[in-house]
Amino acid sequence: MNDPGLQRLDGPAPVMEVALDIARRGAIVAPVAIVVGAVIWGTAGAASVAYGLAIVLANFVLAAALLAWGGRISFAAMGGAAMFGFLIRLGLIFLAVLLVRNAGWIDMLALGLTIIITHLALLFWELRYVSASLAYPGLKPTVRSAPSATTEPETQGAT
């Protein structure tokens, strides 16, 4: 059975490493974004930004989990998880917004802008750290400083 669609991904899924790194970066940005939302839209803006950030970060982690799960089954399942997972996640985002659209603590403009801007900003920020190499799938390895080339080699005893 040499069908490439039936082969599966063995080993760790690099997509989870990338998604968790995006979530870590989102947690770094969250306090600043919430303060900006509070300054512009007040308390409802701060709550909307926090809710929007939670939606975005959950979306990234869920996408990675679906791809990792599909990859362990087969590459065809991973493709199906990517395609149908996108539709499911889009529906979940729609449902999350629909459930709070009339809540008093929500500002729809702040929520919408947060969801759109945060998705794009975190993806572009992560582009700087993702490796497009088969040798290092996932995040780029960190560079460690090499020993100085100016050190003199040891000399054997003088004769």
Secondary structure, 3 states (H helix, E strand, C coil): CCCHHHCCCCCCCHHHHHHHHHHHHHHHHHHHHHHHHHHHHHHHHHHHHHHHHHHHHHHHHHHHHHHHHHHHHCHHHHHHHHHHHHHHHHHHHHHHHHHHCCCCCCCHHHHHHHHHHHHHHHHHHHHCCEEECCCCEEECCCCCCCCCCCCCCCCCCCC
